[in-house]
């Protein structure tokens, strides 16, 4: 067993504010996983997804917006999938913790329901 203490760093790209990002690791295949803590009122600014991305709310509540301008509120346990190239943005309605999975070969969300 290996225990790792993961370091966090602020995310300020894309005009983001109040976000602390914890890189979790890189899969042996083409995928990356992050954990982000976003303070209430903070946001991840609008930017295009470089590859398919799935963001899952671990705790708290967030609001997200996709490239078509549609927005939605997410609660703990909810996930959002953005396609490669889709411009998107996230706001924290409360202190929120999310996981972000990025995969160049696409992502199939387990138990996905629209």
Biotite code that builds the C-alpha atoms (Angstrom):
import biotite.structure as struc

atoms = struc.array([
    struc.Atom([0.000, 0.000, 0.000], chain_id="A", res_id=1, res_name="UNK", atom_name="CA", element="C"),
    struc.Atom([1.203, 3.495, -0.846], chain_id="A", res_id=2, res_name="UNK", atom_name="CA", element="C"),
    struc.Atom([-0.184, 6.588, 0.812], chain_id="A", res_id=3, res_name="UNK", atom_name="CA", element="C"),
    struc.Atom([0.289, 9.893, -1.011], chain_id="A", res_id=4, res_name="UNK", atom_name="CA", element="C"),
    struc.Atom([-0.291, 13.366, 0.406], chain_id="A", res_id=5, res_name="UNK", atom_name="CA", element="C"),
    struc.Atom([-1.518, 15.293, -2.608], chain_id="A", res_id=6, res_name="UNK", atom_name="CA", element="C"),
    struc.Atom([-0.578, 18.953, -2.857], chain_id="A", res_id=7, res_name="UNK", atom_name="CA", element="C"),
    struc.Atom([-3.021, 21.618, -3.985], chain_id="A", res_id=8, res_name="UNK", atom_name="CA", element="C"),
    struc.Atom([-2.427, 24.738, -6.012], chain_id="A", res_id=9, res_name="UNK", atom_name="CA", element="C"),
    struc.Atom([-4.632, 27.678, -6.953], chain_id="A", res_id=10, res_name="UNK", atom_name="CA", element="C"),
    struc.Atom([-6.238, 27.684, -10.394], chain_id="A", res_id=11, res_name="UNK", atom_name="CA", element="C"),
    struc.Atom([-6.249, 31.186, -11.842], chain_id="A", res_id=12, res_name="UNK", atom_name="CA", element="C"),
    struc.Atom([-6.341, 30.400, -15.584], chain_id="A", res_id=13, res_name="UNK", atom_name="CA", element="C"),
    struc.Atom([-9.487, 31.279, -17.548], chain_id="A", res_id=14, res_name="UNK", atom_name="CA", element="C"),
    struc.Atom([-10.286, 34.101, -15.103], chain_id="A", res_id=15, res_name="UNK", atom_name="CA", element="C"),
    struc.Atom([-10.949, 31.528, -12.359], chain_id="A", res_id=16, res_name="UNK", atom_name="CA", element="C"),
    struc.Atom([-11.241, 32.672, -8.734], chain_id="A", res_id=17, res_name="UNK", atom_name="CA", element="C"),
    struc.Atom([-11.450, 30.841, -5.408], chain_id="A", res_id=18, res_name="UNK", atom_name="CA", element="C"),
    struc.Atom([-10.416, 27.494, -6.907], chain_id="A", res_id=19, res_name="UNK", atom_name="CA", element="C"),
    struc.Atom([-7.882, 25.105, -5.387], chain_id="A", res_id=20, res_name="UNK", atom_name="CA", element="C"),
    struc.Atom([-6.918, 22.228, -7.699], chain_id="A", res_id=21, res_name="UNK", atom_name="CA", element="C"),
    struc.Atom([-5.545, 18.875, -6.516], chain_id="A", res_id=22, res_name="UNK", atom_name="CA", element="C"),
    struc.Atom([-4.097, 16.775, -9.360], chain_id="A", res_id=23, res_name="UNK", atom_name="CA", element="C"),
    struc.Atom([-4.949, 13.164, -8.449], chain_id="A", res_id=24, res_name="UNK", atom_name="CA", element="C"),
    struc.Atom([-2.900, 11.336, -11.058], chain_id="A", res_id=25, res_name="UNK", atom_name="CA", element="C"),
    struc.Atom([-2.578, 10.285, -14.650], chain_id="A", res_id=26, res_name="UNK", atom_name="CA", element="C"),
    struc.Atom([-3.862, 6.973, -15.927], chain_id="A", res_id=27, res_name="UNK", atom_name="CA", element="C"),
    struc.Atom([-1.510, 4.772, -17.900], chain_id="A", res_id=28, res_name="UNK", atom_name="CA", element="C"),
    struc.Atom([-3.835, 5.381, -20.839], chain_id="A", res_id=29, res_name="UNK", atom_name="CA", element="C"),
    struc.Atom([-4.818, 8.806, -22.166], chain_id="A", res_id=30, res_name="UNK", atom_name="CA", element="C"),
    struc.Atom([-6.759, 10.145, -19.151], chain_id="A", res_id=31, res_name="UNK", atom_name="CA", element="C"),
    struc.Atom([-6.208, 12.697, -16.382], chain_id="A", res_id=32, res_name="UNK", atom_name="CA", element="C"),
    struc.Atom([-8.073, 13.053, -13.061], chain_id="A", res_id=33, res_name="UNK", atom_name="CA", element="C"),
    struc.Atom([-8.227, 16.162, -10.848], chain_id="A", res_id=34, res_name="UNK", atom_name="CA", element="C"),
    struc.Atom([-9.972, 17.108, -7.616], chain_id="A", res_id=35, res_name="UNK", atom_name="CA", element="C"),
    struc.Atom([-10.901, 20.786, -7.332], chain_id="A", res_id=36, res_name="UNK", atom_name="CA", element="C"),
    struc.Atom([-12.113, 22.684, -4.289], chain_id="A", res_id=37, res_name="UNK", atom_name="CA", element="C"),
    struc.Atom([-14.001, 25.824, -5.285], chain_id="A", res_id=38, res_name="UNK", atom_name="CA", element="C"),
    struc.Atom([-14.937, 28.341, -2.596], chain_id="A", res_id=39, res_name="UNK", atom_name="CA", element="C"),
    struc.Atom([-18.544, 29.576, -2.500], chain_id="A", res_id=40, res_name="UNK", atom_name="CA", element="C"),
    struc.Atom([-18.824, 32.349, -5.061], chain_id="A", res_id=41, res_name="UNK", atom_name="CA", element="C"),
    struc.Atom([-15.714, 31.141, -6.918], chain_id="A", res_id=42, res_name="UNK", atom_name="CA", element="C"),
    struc.Atom([-15.672, 29.977, -10.508], chain_id="A", res_id=43, res_name="UNK", atom_name="CA", element="C"),
    struc.Atom([-13.758, 28.191, -13.216], chain_id="A", res_id=44, res_name="UNK", atom_name="CA", element="C"),
    struc.Atom([-13.845, 30.644, -16.109], chain_id="A", res_id=45, res_name="UNK", atom_name="CA", element="C"),
    struc.Atom([-15.152, 29.950, -19.588], chain_id="A", res_id=46, res_name="UNK", atom_name="CA", element="C"),
    struc.Atom([-12.798, 27.810, -21.673], chain_id="A", res_id=47, res_name="UNK", atom_name="CA", element="C"),
    struc.Atom([-13.051, 25.072, -24.327], chain_id="A", res_id=48, res_name="UNK", atom_name="CA", element="C"),
    struc.Atom([-12.633, 21.466, -23.242], chain_id="A", res_id=49, res_name="UNK", atom_name="CA", element="C"),
    struc.Atom([-9.388, 20.243, -24.786], chain_id="A", res_id=50, res_name="UNK", atom_name="CA", element="C"),
    struc.Atom([-10.721, 16.655, -24.614], chain_id="A", res_id=51, res_name="UNK", atom_name="CA", element="C"),
    struc.Atom([-13.933, 15.042, -23.299], chain_id="A", res_id=52, res_name="UNK", atom_name="CA", element="C"),
    struc.Atom([-14.418, 15.989, -19.633], chain_id="A", res_id=53, res_name="UNK", atom_name="CA", element="C"),
    struc.Atom([-16.679, 14.718, -16.854], chain_id="A", res_id=54, res_name="UNK", atom_name="CA", element="C"),
    struc.Atom([-17.000, 16.789, -13.689], chain_id="A", res_id=55, res_name="UNK", atom_name="CA", element="C"),
    struc.Atom([-18.670, 15.130, -10.683], chain_id="A", res_id=56, res_name="UNK", atom_name="CA", element="C"),
    struc.Atom([-19.760, 17.024, -7.567], chain_id="A", res_id=57, res_name="UNK", atom_name="CA", element="C"),
    struc.Atom([-18.358, 15.254, -4.494], chain_id="A", res_id=58, res_name="UNK", atom_name="CA", element="C"),
    struc.Atom([-19.829, 17.774, -2.043], chain_id="A", res_id=59, res_name="UNK", atom_name="CA", element="C"),
    struc.Atom([-21.710, 21.053, -2.280], chain_id="A", res_id=60, res_name="UNK", atom_name="CA", element="C"),
    struc.Atom([-23.687, 22.685, -5.072], chain_id="A", res_id=61, res_name="UNK", atom_name="CA", element="C"),
    struc.Atom([-22.556, 24.236, -8.354], chain_id="A", res_id=62, res_name="UNK", atom_name="CA", element="C"),
    struc.Atom([-23.973, 25.839, -11.467], chain_id="A", res_id=63, res_name="UNK", atom_name="CA", element="C"),
    struc.Atom([-22.557, 24.974, -14.889], chain_id="A", res_id=64, res_name="UNK", atom_name="CA", element="C"),
    struc.Atom([-22.983, 26.377, -18.377], chain_id="A", res_id=65, res_name="UNK", atom_name="CA", element="C"),
    struc.Atom([-22.284, 24.668, -21.690], chain_id="A", res_id=66, res_name="UNK", atom_name="CA", element="C"),
    struc.Atom([-21.380, 25.943, -25.115], chain_id="A", res_id=67, res_name="UNK", atom_name="CA", element="C"),
    struc.Atom([-25.012, 26.289, -26.159], chain_id="A", res_id=68, res_name="UNK", atom_name="CA", element="C"),
    struc.Atom([-25.648, 28.730, -23.290], chain_id="A", res_id=69, res_name="UNK", atom_name="CA", element="C"),
    struc.Atom([-27.790, 26.217, -21.377], chain_id="A", res_id=70, res_name="UNK", atom_name="CA", element="C"),
    struc.Atom([-27.084, 26.100, -17.647], chain_id="A", res_id=71, res_name="UNK", atom_name="CA", element="C"),
    struc.Atom([-27.894, 23.680, -14.853], chain_id="A", res_id=72, res_name="UNK", atom_name="CA", element="C"),
    struc.Atom([-27.505, 23.330, -11.108], chain_id="A", res_id=73, res_name="UNK", atom_name="CA", element="C"),
    struc.Atom([-25.595, 20.329, -9.826], chain_id="A", res_id=74, res_name="UNK", atom_name="CA", element="C"),
    struc.Atom([-25.868, 18.787, -6.370], chain_id="A", res_id=75, res_name="UNK", atom_name="CA", element="C"),
    struc.Atom([-23.675, 16.220, -4.629], chain_id="A", res_id=76, res_name="UNK", atom_name="CA", element="C"),
    struc.Atom([-23.478, 13.098, -6.807], chain_id="A", res_id=77, res_name="UNK", atom_name="CA", element="C"),
    struc.Atom([-24.403, 14.861, -10.052], chain_id="A", res_id=78, res_name="UNK", atom_name="CA", element="C"),
    struc.Atom([-22.029, 14.851, -13.018], chain_id="A", res_id=79, res_name="UNK", atom_name="CA", element="C"),
    struc.Atom([-21.733, 16.887, -16.206], chain_id="A", res_id=80, res_name="UNK", atom_name="CA", element="C"),
    struc.Atom([-20.070, 15.727, -19.439], chain_id="A", res_id=81, res_name="UNK", atom_name="CA", element="C"),
    struc.Atom([-18.558, 18.272, -21.829], chain_id="A", res_id=82, res_name="UNK", atom_name="CA", element="C"),
    struc.Atom([-17.460, 17.199, -25.303], chain_id="A", res_id=83, res_name="UNK", atom_name="CA", element="C"),
    struc.Atom([-14.030, 18.108, -26.658], chain_id="A", res_id=84, res_name="UNK", atom_name="CA", element="C"),
    struc.Atom([-14.118, 21.687, -27.924], chain_id="A", res_id=85, res_name="UNK", atom_name="CA", element="C"),
    struc.Atom([-17.218, 22.668, -25.933], chain_id="A", res_id=86, res_name="UNK", atom_name="CA", element="C"),
    struc.Atom([-16.852, 25.998, -24.133], chain_id="A", res_id=87, res_name="UNK", atom_name="CA", element="C"),
    struc.Atom([-18.016, 25.698, -20.534], chain_id="A", res_id=88, res_name="UNK", atom_name="CA", element="C"),
    struc.Atom([-17.916, 27.416, -17.137], chain_id="A", res_id=89, res_name="UNK", atom_name="CA", element="C"),
    struc.Atom([-18.556, 26.440, -13.502], chain_id="A", res_id=90, res_name="UNK", atom_name="CA", element="C"),
    struc.Atom([-19.686, 28.509, -10.498], chain_id="A", res_id=91, res_name="UNK", atom_name="CA", element="C"),
    struc.Atom([-19.705, 27.364, -6.855], chain_id="A", res_id=92, res_name="UNK", atom_name="CA", element="C"),
    struc.Atom([-23.049, 28.076, -5.172], chain_id="A", res_id=93, res_name="UNK", atom_name="CA", element="C"),
    struc.Atom([-21.610, 26.717, -1.898], chain_id="A", res_id=94, res_name="UNK", atom_name="CA", element="C"),
    struc.Atom([-18.120, 25.506, -1.062], chain_id="A", res_id=95, res_name="UNK", atom_name="CA", element="C"),
    struc.Atom([-17.832, 22.636, -3.509], chain_id="A", res_id=96, res_name="UNK", atom_name="CA", element="C"),
    struc.Atom([-15.477, 19.716, -4.160], chain_id="A", res_id=97, res_name="UNK", atom_name="CA", element="C"),
    struc.Atom([-15.491, 18.182, -7.636], chain_id="A", res_id=98, res_name="UNK", atom_name="CA", element="C"),
    struc.Atom([-13.586, 15.541, -9.551], chain_id="A", res_id=99, res_name="UNK", atom_name="CA", element="C"),
    struc.Atom([-12.666, 16.262, -13.151], chain_id="A", res_id=100, res_name="UNK", atom_name="CA", element="C"),
    struc.Atom([-11.825, 13.405, -15.513], chain_id="A", res_id=101, res_name="UNK", atom_name="CA", element="C"),
    struc.Atom([-10.352, 14.282, -18.923], chain_id="A", res_id=102, res_name="UNK", atom_name="CA", element="C"),
    struc.Atom([-9.879, 11.640, -21.620], chain_id="A", res_id=103, res_name="UNK", atom_name="CA", element="C"),
    struc.Atom([-8.753, 12.051, -25.214], chain_id="A", res_id=104, res_name="UNK", atom_name="CA", element="C"),
    struc.Atom([-10.461, 8.825, -26.300], chain_id="A", res_id=105, res_name="UNK", atom_name="CA", element="C"),
    struc.Atom([-13.840, 9.918, -24.887], chain_id="A", res_id=106, res_name="UNK", atom_name="CA", element="C"),
    struc.Atom([-15.656, 9.109, -21.648], chain_id="A", res_id=107, res_name="UNK", atom_name="CA", element="C"),
    struc.Atom([-18.624, 6.872, -21.022], chain_id="A", res_id=108, res_name="UNK", atom_name="CA", element="C"),
    struc.Atom([-20.311, 8.073, -17.832], chain_id="A", res_id=109, res_name="UNK", atom_name="CA", element="C"),
    struc.Atom([-21.376, 5.170, -15.584], chain_id="A", res_id=110, res_name="UNK", atom_name="CA", element="C"),
    struc.Atom([-25.122, 5.103, -14.930], chain_id="A", res_id=111, res_name="UNK", atom_name="CA", element="C"),
    struc.Atom([-25.588, 8.207, -17.063], chain_id="A", res_id=112, res_name="UNK", atom_name="CA", element="C"),
    struc.Atom([-29.097, 9.650, -17.113], chain_id="A", res_id=113, res_name="UNK", atom_name="CA", element="C"),
    struc.Atom([-29.897, 12.922, -18.838], chain_id="A", res_id=114, res_name="UNK", atom_name="CA", element="C"),
])
